[in-house]
Amino acid sequence: MAEFPAMSHVAVTVTDLAVSVPWYERLLGAKPVLDEDAGGFHHTVYLLPGGTLLGLHQHPATDGDDRFDEHRPGLDHLSFGVVDRAELKVWQTRLEELGIPHGEIVDAHYGSGLSFRDPDNIALELFAPPG
C-alpha cells in the first residue's frame, strides 16, 4: 500500500477577504500566489515554506457576524511548525511588532506552542517540538 501523502493545502473560510488578506500578508510576509473568483466563491492562496498552500475562501452565503469556534465540529486550529523554542520567542516578538494579540508560550512534554487568532477568530498556533 502506498504511504499516505503529505498535506497539500488547507483552506479556511473568512468573512471578509478585504480584512483577512492584508492581515495574513503581514503575518506571512508574503503576497498571494493566486487570487481569483472560483465560481461560487472567491479565494486567495499563499504558498508556505515546504510547499503547503494556505487558502482563504470567502463565500457569498457566509454570515459576516459569525465567528470561528473551535468547540464546534470541524477545525480546531491550524499549527505552523518552527525549529525550536528559541524560534517561538522570535515569533512572540514578531507578533507583538505586528500588533497581533497572543497567549504566552506554553510548554508541554510533546512540545511548546504560541497561540493567537486571525480576524475571524480562527485559532492559529506556532509549535516547536520538545527539546
PyMOL commands that set and color helices and strands:
alter all, ss='L'
color gray80, all
select helices_A, chain A and resi 17-28+85-98
alter helices_A, ss='H'
color red, helices_A
select strands_A, chain A and resi 9-13+34-37+42-47+53-58+78-81+106-108+111-117+123-128
alter strands_A, ss='S'
color yellow, strands_A
deselect
rebuild
show_as cartoon
